[in-house]
Amino acid sequence: KHEFSVDMTCEGCADAVARVLNKLGGVEFNIDLPSKKVSIDSEHSVDTLLATLNKTGKTVSYVGPK
């Protein structure tokens, strides 16, 4: 499980994150909008997950394993 910080300000931002992660496939994720965190359970590498989250156009950083 990995945790990422994503600069999400609204439900639309969270939807964009969910959309790109669903397209990637093979991921289970939880979006915590108030704390701007996304927890992802996946076999993909951190680099792949970061690249995917970056497609939203939001500022993304890797917090660490959870």
N, CA, C and O atoms as a Maestro MAE file, in Angstrom:
{
 s_m_m2io_version
 :::
 2.0.0
}

f_m_ct {
 s_m_title
 :::
 protein
 m_atom[264] {
  # First column is atom index #
  i_m_mmod_type
  r_m_x_coord
  r_m_y_coord
  r_m_z_coord
  i_m_residue_number
  s_m_chain_name
  s_m_pdb_residue_name
  s_m_pdb_atom_name
  i_m_atomic_number
  :::
  1 25 0.841 -1.191 0.000 1 A "LYS " " N  " 7
  2 3 0.000 0.000 0.000 1 A "LYS " " CA " 6
  3 2 0.877 1.242 0.000 1 A "LYS " " C  " 6
  4 15 1.853 1.327 0.746 1 A "LYS " " O  " 8
  5 25 0.527 2.186 -0.828 2 A "HIS " " N  " 7
  6 3 1.308 3.416 -0.920 2 A "HIS " " CA " 6
  7 2 0.406 4.612 -0.674 2 A "HIS " " C  " 6
  8 15 -0.781 4.592 -0.999 2 A "HIS " " O  " 8
  9 25 0.989 5.657 -0.091 3 A "GLU " " N  " 7
  10 3 0.210 6.858 0.145 3 A "GLU " " CA " 6
  11 2 0.803 8.030 -0.632 3 A "GLU " " C  " 6
  12 15 2.014 8.254 -0.630 3 A "GLU " " O  " 8
  13 25 -0.074 8.762 -1.289 4 A "PHE " " N  " 7
  14 3 0.335 9.917 -2.069 4 A "PHE " " CA " 6
  15 2 -0.418 11.145 -1.597 4 A "PHE " " C  " 6
  16 15 -1.564 11.055 -1.157 4 A "PHE " " O  " 8
  17 25 0.231 12.282 -1.693 5 A "SER " " N  " 7
  18 3 -0.414 13.553 -1.404 5 A "SER " " CA " 6
  19 2 -0.779 14.150 -2.764 5 A "SER " " C  " 6
  20 15 0.084 14.309 -3.627 5 A "SER " " O  " 8
  21 25 -2.055 14.478 -2.952 6 A "VAL " " N  " 7
  22 3 -2.522 15.034 -4.234 6 A "VAL " " CA " 6
  23 2 -3.265 16.331 -3.942 6 A "VAL " " C  " 6
  24 15 -4.144 16.366 -3.082 6 A "VAL " " O  " 8
  25 25 -2.914 17.392 -4.654 7 A "ASP " " N  " 7
  26 3 -3.529 18.697 -4.419 7 A "ASP " " CA " 6
  27 2 -4.956 18.738 -4.973 7 A "ASP " " C  " 6
  28 15 -5.206 19.298 -6.040 7 A "ASP " " O  " 8
  29 25 -5.883 18.136 -4.229 8 A "MET " " N  " 7
  30 3 -7.294 18.081 -4.635 8 A "MET " " CA " 6
  31 2 -8.080 19.107 -3.827 8 A "MET " " C  " 6
  32 15 -7.935 19.189 -2.607 8 A "MET " " O  " 8
  33 25 -8.910 19.884 -4.508 9 A "THR " " N  " 7
  34 3 -9.666 20.917 -3.810 9 A "THR " " CA " 6
  35 2 -11.171 20.664 -3.820 9 A "THR " " C  " 6
  36 15 -11.916 21.297 -3.072 9 A "THR " " O  " 8
  37 25 -11.617 19.742 -4.665 10 A "CYS " " N  " 7
  38 3 -13.061 19.517 -4.774 10 A "CYS " " CA " 6
  39 2 -13.357 18.085 -5.210 10 A "CYS " " C  " 6
  40 15 -12.452 17.304 -5.503 10 A "CYS " " O  " 8
  41 25 -14.646 17.763 -5.245 11 A "GLU " " N  " 7
  42 3 -15.100 16.440 -5.653 11 A "GLU " " CA " 6
  43 2 -14.660 16.138 -7.094 11 A "GLU " " C  " 6
  44 15 -14.353 14.992 -7.422 11 A "GLU " " O  " 8
  45 25 -14.632 17.151 -7.937 12 A "GLY " " N  " 7
  46 3 -14.189 16.988 -9.329 12 A "GLY " " CA " 6
  47 2 -12.749 16.509 -9.403 12 A "GLY " " C  " 6
  48 15 -12.400 15.676 -10.240 12 A "GLY " " O  " 8
  49 25 -11.916 17.045 -8.516 13 A "CYS " " N  " 7
  50 3 -10.508 16.626 -8.464 13 A "CYS " " CA " 6
  51 2 -10.418 15.154 -8.071 13 A "CYS " " C  " 6
  52 15 -9.668 14.382 -8.667 13 A "CYS " " O  " 8
  53 25 -11.199 14.781 -7.054 14 A "ALA " " N  " 7
  54 3 -11.200 13.391 -6.588 14 A "ALA " " CA " 6
  55 2 -11.692 12.468 -7.700 14 A "ALA " " C  " 6
  56 15 -11.177 11.363 -7.868 14 A "ALA " " O  " 8
  57 25 -12.698 12.927 -8.465 15 A "ASP " " N  " 7
  58 3 -13.211 12.139 -9.593 15 A "ASP " " CA " 6
  59 2 -12.135 11.937 -10.650 15 A "ASP " " C  " 6
  60 15 -12.022 10.854 -11.223 15 A "ASP " " O  " 8
  61 25 -11.346 12.972 -10.910 16 A "ALA " " N  " 7
  62 3 -10.267 12.880 -11.905 16 A "ALA " " CA " 6
  63 2 -9.235 11.841 -11.462 16 A "ALA " " C  " 6
  64 15 -8.746 11.061 -12.279 16 A "ALA " " O  " 8
  65 25 -8.907 11.832 -10.175 17 A "VAL " " N  " 7
  66 3 -7.959 10.858 -9.630 17 A "VAL " " CA " 6
  67 2 -8.528 9.446 -9.786 17 A "VAL " " C  " 6
  68 15 -7.827 8.531 -10.219 17 A "VAL " " O  " 8
  69 25 -9.807 9.279 -9.428 18 A "ALA " " N  " 7
  70 3 -10.445 7.963 -9.544 18 A "ALA " " CA " 6
  71 2 -10.455 7.499 -10.996 18 A "ALA " " C  " 6
  72 15 -10.241 6.319 -11.273 18 A "ALA " " O  " 8
  73 25 -10.702 8.418 -11.918 19 A "ARG " " N  " 7
  74 3 -10.766 8.082 -13.336 19 A "ARG " " CA " 6
  75 2 -9.432 7.538 -13.850 19 A "ARG " " C  " 6
  76 15 -9.400 6.491 -14.495 19 A "ARG " " O  " 8
  77 25 -8.326 8.245 -13.567 20 A "VAL " " N  " 7
  78 3 -7.025 7.783 -14.077 20 A "VAL " " CA " 6
  79 2 -6.599 6.473 -13.417 20 A "VAL " " C  " 6
  80 15 -5.977 5.630 -14.064 20 A "VAL " " O  " 8
  81 25 -6.929 6.293 -12.124 21 A "LEU " " N  " 7
  82 3 -6.557 5.048 -11.447 21 A "LEU " " CA " 6
  83 2 -7.382 3.873 -11.962 21 A "LEU " " C  " 6
  84 15 -6.860 2.766 -12.096 21 A "LEU " " O  " 8
  85 25 -8.658 4.098 -12.251 22 A "ASN " " N  " 7
  86 3 -9.494 3.031 -12.800 22 A "ASN " " CA " 6
  87 2 -9.016 2.614 -14.186 22 A "ASN " " C  " 6
  88 15 -9.098 1.439 -14.543 22 A "ASN " " O  " 8
  89 25 -8.516 3.577 -14.975 23 A "LYS " " N  " 7
  90 3 -7.988 3.274 -16.312 23 A "LYS " " CA " 6
  91 2 -6.742 2.409 -16.212 23 A "LYS " " C  " 6
  92 15 -6.522 1.531 -17.046 23 A "LYS " " O  " 8
  93 25 -5.921 2.657 -15.188 24 A "LEU " " N  " 7
  94 3 -4.682 1.896 -14.993 24 A "LEU " " CA " 6
  95 2 -5.009 0.428 -14.722 24 A "LEU " " C  " 6
  96 15 -4.344 -0.467 -15.244 24 A "LEU " " O  " 8
  97 25 -6.024 0.187 -13.914 25 A "GLY " " N  " 7
  98 3 -6.430 -1.186 -13.612 25 A "GLY " " CA " 6
  99 2 -5.532 -1.852 -12.588 25 A "GLY " " C  " 6
  100 15 -4.378 -1.466 -12.400 25 A "GLY " " O  " 8
  101 25 -6.084 -2.860 -11.928 26 A "GLY " " N  " 7
  102 3 -5.312 -3.616 -10.944 26 A "GLY " " CA " 6
  103 2 -4.974 -2.819 -9.702 26 A "GLY " " C  " 6
  104 15 -3.988 -3.103 -9.021 26 A "GLY " " O  " 8
  105 25 -5.800 -1.813 -9.405 27 A "VAL " " N  " 7
  106 3 -5.542 -0.994 -8.222 27 A "VAL " " CA " 6
  107 2 -6.779 -0.918 -7.338 27 A "VAL " " C  " 6
  108 15 -7.912 -0.903 -7.820 27 A "VAL " " O  " 8
  109 25 -6.536 -0.871 -6.049 28 A "GLU " " N  " 7
  110 3 -7.596 -0.569 -5.081 28 A "GLU " " CA " 6
  111 2 -7.121 0.707 -4.419 28 A "GLU " " C  " 6
  112 15 -5.969 0.811 -3.997 28 A "GLU " " O  " 8
  113 25 -8.021 1.680 -4.331 29 A "PHE " " N  " 7
  114 3 -7.577 2.952 -3.768 29 A "PHE " " CA " 6
  115 2 -8.650 3.587 -2.898 29 A "PHE " " C  " 6
  116 15 -9.837 3.279 -3.002 29 A "PHE " " O  " 8
  117 25 -8.187 4.485 -2.039 30 A "ASN " " N  " 7
  118 3 -9.073 5.230 -1.168 30 A "ASN " " CA " 6
  119 2 -8.677 6.696 -1.253 30 A "ASN " " C  " 6
  120 15 -7.516 7.040 -1.030 30 A "ASN " " O  " 8
  121 25 -9.622 7.552 -1.571 31 A "ILE " " N  " 7
  122 3 -9.350 8.976 -1.701 31 A "ILE " " CA " 6
  123 2 -9.881 9.704 -0.468 31 A "ILE " " C  " 6
  124 15 -11.070 9.643 -0.158 31 A "ILE " " O  " 8
  125 25 -8.982 10.388 0.221 32 A "ASP " " N  " 7
  126 3 -9.361 11.181 1.390 32 A "ASP " " CA " 6
  127 2 -9.243 12.649 0.994 32 A "ASP " " C  " 6
  128 15 -8.173 13.249 1.102 32 A "ASP " " O  " 8
  129 25 -10.355 13.217 0.534 33 A "LEU " " N  " 7
  130 3 -10.348 14.591 0.020 33 A "LEU " " CA " 6
  131 2 -9.958 15.631 1.071 33 A "LEU " " C  " 6
  132 15 -9.119 16.484 0.783 33 A "LEU " " O  " 8
  133 25 -10.540 15.597 2.292 34 A "PRO " " N  " 7
  134 3 -10.177 16.632 3.278 34 A "PRO " " CA " 6
  135 2 -8.682 16.700 3.587 34 A "PRO " " C  " 6
  136 15 -8.137 17.790 3.757 34 A "PRO " " O  " 8
  137 25 -8.012 15.539 3.663 35 A "SER " " N  " 7
  138 3 -6.573 15.560 3.965 35 A "SER " " CA " 6
  139 2 -5.721 15.503 2.700 35 A "SER " " C  " 6
  140 15 -4.492 15.474 2.779 35 A "SER " " O  " 8
  141 25 -6.373 15.486 1.528 36 A "LYS " " N  " 7
  142 3 -5.675 15.486 0.224 36 A "LYS " " CA " 6
  143 2 -4.710 14.317 0.082 36 A "LYS " " C  " 6
  144 15 -3.594 14.470 -0.416 36 A "LYS " " O  " 8
  145 25 -5.161 13.140 0.530 37 A "LYS " " N  " 7
  146 3 -4.319 11.944 0.441 37 A "LYS " " CA " 6
  147 2 -5.027 10.861 -0.370 37 A "LYS " " C  " 6
  148 15 -6.251 10.730 -0.335 37 A "LYS " " O  " 8
  149 25 -4.226 10.095 -1.096 38 A "VAL " " N  " 7
  150 3 -4.749 8.954 -1.844 38 A "VAL " " CA " 6
  151 2 -3.925 7.736 -1.435 38 A "VAL " " C  " 6
  152 15 -2.704 7.717 -1.593 38 A "VAL " " O  " 8
  153 25 -4.608 6.720 -0.907 39 A "SER " " N  " 7
  154 3 -3.938 5.463 -0.552 39 A "SER " " CA " 6
  155 2 -4.220 4.466 -1.661 39 A "SER " " C  " 6
  156 15 -5.369 4.271 -2.056 39 A "SER " " O  " 8
  157 25 -3.162 3.835 -2.161 40 A "ILE " " N  " 7
  158 3 -3.312 2.910 -3.284 40 A "ILE " " CA " 6
  159 2 -2.694 1.561 -2.944 40 A "ILE " " C  " 6
  160 15 -1.551 1.477 -2.493 40 A "ILE " " O  " 8
  161 25 -3.472 0.511 -3.168 41 A "ASP " " N  " 7
  162 3 -3.001 -0.856 -2.985 41 A "ASP " " CA " 6
  163 2 -2.876 -1.442 -4.384 41 A "ASP " " C  " 6
  164 15 -3.878 -1.659 -5.064 41 A "ASP " " O  " 8
  165 25 -1.640 -1.698 -4.814 42 A "SER " " N  " 7
  166 3 -1.426 -2.099 -6.200 42 A "SER " " CA " 6
  167 2 -0.111 -2.834 -6.365 42 A "SER " " C  " 6
  168 15 0.797 -2.711 -5.543 42 A "SER " " O  " 8
  169 25 -0.023 -3.606 -7.449 43 A "GLU " " N  " 7
  170 3 1.242 -4.272 -7.772 43 A "GLU " " CA " 6
  171 2 2.097 -3.403 -8.681 43 A "GLU " " C  " 6
  172 15 3.238 -3.749 -8.988 43 A "GLU " " O  " 8
  173 25 1.542 -2.267 -9.115 44 A "HIS " " N  " 7
  174 3 2.306 -1.346 -9.968 44 A "HIS " " CA " 6
  175 2 3.407 -0.671 -9.153 44 A "HIS " " C  " 6
  176 15 3.306 -0.557 -7.932 44 A "HIS " " O  " 8
  177 25 4.460 -0.225 -9.842 45 A "SER " " N  " 7
  178 3 5.554 0.454 -9.150 45 A "SER " " CA " 6
  179 2 5.110 1.858 -8.737 45 A "SER " " C  " 6
  180 15 4.150 2.406 -9.277 45 A "SER " " O  " 8
  181 25 5.824 2.421 -7.777 46 A "VAL " " N  " 7
  182 3 5.543 3.779 -7.318 46 A "VAL " " CA " 6
  183 2 5.664 4.750 -8.497 46 A "VAL " " C  " 6
  184 15 4.862 5.676 -8.626 46 A "VAL " " O  " 8
  185 25 6.670 4.537 -9.357 47 A "ASP " " N  " 7
  186 3 6.860 5.412 -10.521 47 A "ASP " " CA " 6
  187 2 5.642 5.391 -11.437 47 A "ASP " " C  " 6
  188 15 5.207 6.434 -11.926 47 A "ASP " " O  " 8
  189 25 5.093 4.196 -11.668 48 A "THR " " N  " 7
  190 3 3.908 4.071 -12.519 48 A "THR " " CA " 6
  191 2 2.724 4.791 -11.886 48 A "THR " " C  " 6
  192 15 1.983 5.501 -12.567 48 A "THR " " O  " 8
  193 25 2.552 4.606 -10.586 49 A "LEU " " N  " 7
  194 3 1.441 5.258 -9.891 49 A "LEU " " CA " 6
  195 2 1.590 6.779 -9.918 49 A "LEU " " C  " 6
  196 15 0.617 7.502 -10.131 49 A "LEU " " O  " 8
  197 25 2.823 7.256 -9.698 50 A "LEU " " N  " 7
  198 3 3.078 8.703 -9.745 50 A "LEU " " CA " 6
  199 2 2.771 9.263 -11.132 50 A "LEU " " C  " 6
  200 15 2.126 10.303 -11.263 50 A "LEU " " O  " 8
  201 25 3.237 8.566 -12.157 51 A "ALA " " N  " 7
  202 3 3.007 9.015 -13.533 51 A "ALA " " CA " 6
  203 2 1.512 9.058 -13.823 51 A "ALA " " C  " 6
  204 15 1.027 9.982 -14.475 51 A "ALA " " O  " 8
  205 25 0.785 8.060 -13.340 52 A "THR " " N  " 7
  206 3 -0.660 8.002 -13.548 52 A "THR " " CA " 6
  207 2 -1.354 9.164 -12.841 52 A "THR " " C  " 6
  208 15 -2.201 9.837 -13.428 52 A "THR " " O  " 8
  209 25 -0.995 9.396 -11.581 53 A "LEU " " N  " 7
  210 3 -1.609 10.493 -10.824 53 A "LEU " " CA " 6
  211 2 -1.266 11.852 -11.435 53 A "LEU " " C  " 6
  212 15 -2.071 12.782 -11.384 53 A "LEU " " O  " 8
  213 25 -0.070 11.963 -12.013 54 A "ASN " " N  " 7
  214 3 0.334 13.230 -12.636 54 A "ASN " " CA " 6
  215 2 -0.533 13.586 -13.843 54 A "ASN " " C  " 6
  216 15 -0.616 14.751 -14.231 54 A "ASN " " O  " 8
  217 25 -1.181 12.571 -14.437 55 A "LYS " " N  " 7
  218 3 -2.061 12.817 -15.585 55 A "LYS " " CA " 6
  219 2 -3.252 13.699 -15.220 55 A "LYS " " C  " 6
  220 15 -3.902 14.260 -16.102 55 A "LYS " " O  " 8
  221 25 -3.540 13.825 -13.927 56 A "THR " " N  " 7
  222 3 -4.662 14.668 -13.492 56 A "THR " " CA " 6
  223 2 -4.295 16.147 -13.584 56 A "THR " " C  " 6
  224 15 -5.174 17.007 -13.544 56 A "THR " " O  " 8
  225 25 -3.000 16.445 -13.707 57 A "GLY " " N  " 7
  226 3 -2.563 17.838 -13.758 57 A "GLY " " CA " 6
  227 2 -2.434 18.443 -12.369 57 A "GLY " " C  " 6
  228 15 -2.162 19.635 -12.231 57 A "GLY " " O  " 8
  229 25 -2.628 17.629 -11.344 58 A "LYS " " N  " 7
  230 3 -2.507 18.112 -9.955 58 A "LYS " " CA " 6
  231 2 -1.079 17.928 -9.467 58 A "LYS " " C  " 6
  232 15 -0.314 17.143 -10.027 58 A "LYS " " O  " 8
  233 25 -0.734 18.656 -8.427 59 A "THR " " N  " 7
  234 3 0.562 18.475 -7.785 59 A "THR " " CA " 6
  235 2 0.497 17.186 -6.963 59 A "THR " " C  " 6
  236 15 -0.365 17.029 -6.099 59 A "THR " " O  " 8
  237 25 1.426 16.266 -7.250 60 A "VAL " " N  " 7
  238 3 1.416 14.965 -6.599 60 A "VAL " " CA " 6
  239 2 2.771 14.697 -5.955 60 A "VAL " " C  " 6
  240 15 3.815 14.988 -6.540 60 A "VAL " " O  " 8
  241 25 2.747 14.143 -4.752 61 A "SER " " N  " 7
  242 3 4.009 13.717 -4.143 61 A "SER " " CA " 6
  243 2 3.787 12.395 -3.432 61 A "SER " " C  " 6
  244 15 2.694 12.096 -2.951 61 A "SER " " O  " 8
  245 25 4.858 11.614 -3.380 62 A "TYR " " N  " 7
  246 3 4.789 10.293 -2.738 62 A "TYR " " CA " 6
  247 2 5.050 10.487 -1.255 62 A "TYR " " C  " 6
  248 15 6.093 11.016 -0.870 62 A "TYR " " O  " 8
  249 25 4.113 10.064 -0.422 63 A "VAL " " N  " 7
  250 3 4.270 10.207 1.024 63 A "VAL " " CA " 6
  251 2 5.089 9.040 1.566 63 A "VAL " " C  " 6
  252 15 6.005 9.231 2.366 63 A "VAL " " O  " 8
  253 25 4.747 7.819 1.119 64 A "GLY " " N  " 7
  254 3 5.504 6.651 1.549 64 A "GLY " " CA " 6
  255 2 4.605 5.442 1.685 64 A "GLY " " C  " 6
  256 15 3.399 5.528 1.453 64 A "GLY " " O  " 8
  257 25 5.191 4.313 2.061 65 A "PRO " " N  " 7
  258 3 4.388 3.100 2.237 65 A "PRO " " CA " 6
  259 2 3.440 3.273 3.419 65 A "PRO " " C  " 6
  260 15 3.750 3.974 4.382 65 A "PRO " " O  " 8
  261 25 2.292 2.628 3.331 66 A "LYS " " N  " 7
  262 3 1.324 2.769 4.406 66 A "LYS " " CA " 6
  263 2 1.070 1.419 5.043 66 A "LYS " " C  " 6
  264 15 0.277 1.317 5.979 66 A "LYS " " O  " 8
  :::
 }
 m_bond[263] {
  # First column is bond index #
  i_m_from
  i_m_to
  i_m_order
  :::
  1 1 2 1
  2 2 3 1
  3 3 4 2
  4 3 5 1
  5 5 6 1
  6 6 7 1
  7 7 8 2
  8 7 9 1
  9 9 10 1
  10 10 11 1
  11 11 12 2
  12 11 13 1
  13 13 14 1
  14 14 15 1
  15 15 16 2
  16 15 17 1
  17 17 18 1
  18 18 19 1
  19 19 20 2
  20 19 21 1
  21 21 22 1
  22 22 23 1
  23 23 24 2
  24 23 25 1
  25 25 26 1
  26 26 27 1
  27 27 28 2
  28 27 29 1
  29 29 30 1
  30 30 31 1
  31 31 32 2
  32 31 33 1
  33 33 34 1
  34 34 35 1
  35 35 36 2
  36 35 37 1
  37 37 38 1
  38 38 39 1
  39 39 40 2
  40 39 41 1
  41 41 42 1
  42 42 43 1
  43 43 44 2
  44 43 45 1
  45 45 46 1
  46 46 47 1
  47 47 48 2
  48 47 49 1
  49 49 50 1
  50 50 51 1
  51 51 52 2
  52 51 53 1
  53 53 54 1
  54 54 55 1
  55 55 56 2
  56 55 57 1
  57 57 58 1
  58 58 59 1
  59 59 60 2
  60 59 61 1
  61 61 62 1
  62 62 63 1
  63 63 64 2
  64 63 65 1
  65 65 66 1
  66 66 67 1
  67 67 68 2
  68 67 69 1
  69 69 70 1
  70 70 71 1
  71 71 72 2
  72 71 73 1
  73 73 74 1
  74 74 75 1
  75 75 76 2
  76 75 77 1
  77 77 78 1
  78 78 79 1
  79 79 80 2
  80 79 81 1
  81 81 82 1
  82 82 83 1
  83 83 84 2
  84 83 85 1
  85 85 86 1
  86 86 87 1
  87 87 88 2
  88 87 89 1
  89 89 90 1
  90 90 91 1
  91 91 92 2
  92 91 93 1
  93 93 94 1
  94 94 95 1
  95 95 96 2
  96 95 97 1
  97 97 98 1
  98 98 99 1
  99 99 100 2
  100 99 101 1
  101 101 102 1
  102 102 103 1
  103 103 104 2
  104 103 105 1
  105 105 106 1
  106 106 107 1
  107 107 108 2
  108 107 109 1
  109 109 110 1
  110 110 111 1
  111 111 112 2
  112 111 113 1
  113 113 114 1
  114 114 115 1
  115 115 116 2
  116 115 117 1
  117 117 118 1
  118 118 119 1
  119 119 120 2
  120 119 121 1
  121 121 122 1
  122 122 123 1
  123 123 124 2
  124 123 125 1
  125 125 126 1
  126 126 127 1
  127 127 128 2
  128 127 129 1
  129 129 130 1
  130 130 131 1
  131 131 132 2
  132 131 133 1
  133 133 134 1
  134 134 135 1
  135 135 136 2
  136 135 137 1
  137 137 138 1
  138 138 139 1
  139 139 140 2
  140 139 141 1
  141 141 142 1
  142 142 143 1
  143 143 144 2
  144 143 145 1
  145 145 146 1
  146 146 147 1
  147 147 148 2
  148 147 149 1
  149 149 150 1
  150 150 151 1
  151 151 152 2
  152 151 153 1
  153 153 154 1
  154 154 155 1
  155 155 156 2
  156 155 157 1
  157 157 158 1
  158 158 159 1
  159 159 160 2
  160 159 161 1
  161 161 162 1
  162 162 163 1
  163 163 164 2
  164 163 165 1
  165 165 166 1
  166 166 167 1
  167 167 168 2
  168 167 169 1
  169 169 170 1
  170 170 171 1
  171 171 172 2
  172 171 173 1
  173 173 174 1
  174 174 175 1
  175 175 176 2
  176 175 177 1
  177 177 178 1
  178 178 179 1
  179 179 180 2
  180 179 181 1
  181 181 182 1
  182 182 183 1
  183 183 184 2
  184 183 185 1
  185 185 186 1
  186 186 187 1
  187 187 188 2
  188 187 189 1
  189 189 190 1
  190 190 191 1
  191 191 192 2
  192 191 193 1
  193 193 194 1
  194 194 195 1
  195 195 196 2
  196 195 197 1
  197 197 198 1
  198 198 199 1
  199 199 200 2
  200 199 201 1
  201 201 202 1
  202 202 203 1
  203 203 204 2
  204 203 205 1
  205 205 206 1
  206 206 207 1
  207 207 208 2
  208 207 209 1
  209 209 210 1
  210 210 211 1
  211 211 212 2
  212 211 213 1
  213 213 214 1
  214 214 215 1
  215 215 216 2
  216 215 217 1
  217 217 218 1
  218 218 219 1
  219 219 220 2
  220 219 221 1
  221 221 222 1
  222 222 223 1
  223 223 224 2
  224 223 225 1
  225 225 226 1
  226 226 227 1
  227 227 228 2
  228 227 229 1
  229 229 230 1
  230 230 231 1
  231 231 232 2
  232 231 233 1
  233 233 234 1
  234 234 235 1
  235 235 236 2
  236 235 237 1
  237 237 238 1
  238 238 239 1
  239 239 240 2
  240 239 241 1
  241 241 242 1
  242 242 243 1
  243 243 244 2
  244 243 245 1
  245 245 246 1
  246 246 247 1
  247 247 248 2
  248 247 249 1
  249 249 250 1
  250 250 251 1
  251 251 252 2
  252 251 253 1
  253 253 254 1
  254 254 255 1
  255 255 256 2
  256 255 257 1
  257 257 258 1
  258 258 259 1
  259 259 260 2
  260 259 261 1
  261 261 262 1
  262 262 263 1
  263 263 264 2
  :::
 }
}
